[in-house]
Amino acid sequence: MKLSDLGEFGLIERIRANAATDAATFNHSDLGIGDDCACVSLPAGEVLLTSTDMLLEAVHFRLDWTDLHSLGRKAVAVNISDLAAMGGSPRHIFLSMACLLYTS
């Protein structure tokens, strides 16, 4: 099966079905796969929320229409919105980047 046939939500469901659910394995994780952010309990009643949504050229933006400053702002905004959806506020930024190398 091709990934394009499975789709984003089909892939998430396949990962969910095959992920370990043993409490000893994930004893710090509060939420399972599929929420806006990863959610990990910390000491003193705090929770760490992490979002690493990636933007893909020709899917989420086009470089011929978008300058790099605007692209950076958009990349931050889509991840901060995930934190806000879970009641969190940003302190740090994680950068996810993929580079495709084309050869002739």
C-alpha positions, 0 to 999 in steps of 0.5 A: 500500500502506498502512503498516499493511499493510506492518507494522514489519518490512516497513517495515524490510526496505523501507528496508534494500533501498533504503538505500545500501550504498556503503562510502564513504557509510557509512564509520563505520557498523559495523552495518546496519539492524535491530540494537538500536542505531545503532553508529558507530566513534569514534577510540581504539577506542570505539563510539557506540551510539544508540537512539531507540525512541519510545513511542506512546500507545494502543500502548505506554501509556495516559495515563489509566493512566500518570502522566508520571513513570512514562512518562518512566521507561519511555521511558528504560528501553526505550532503555537496554535496547537499549544493554545488549543491545549491551553498552553503558552509557548516558551521555546520553538522546535524546528522541523525541516525536511529537505528533498534533494533532486538529482538529474 
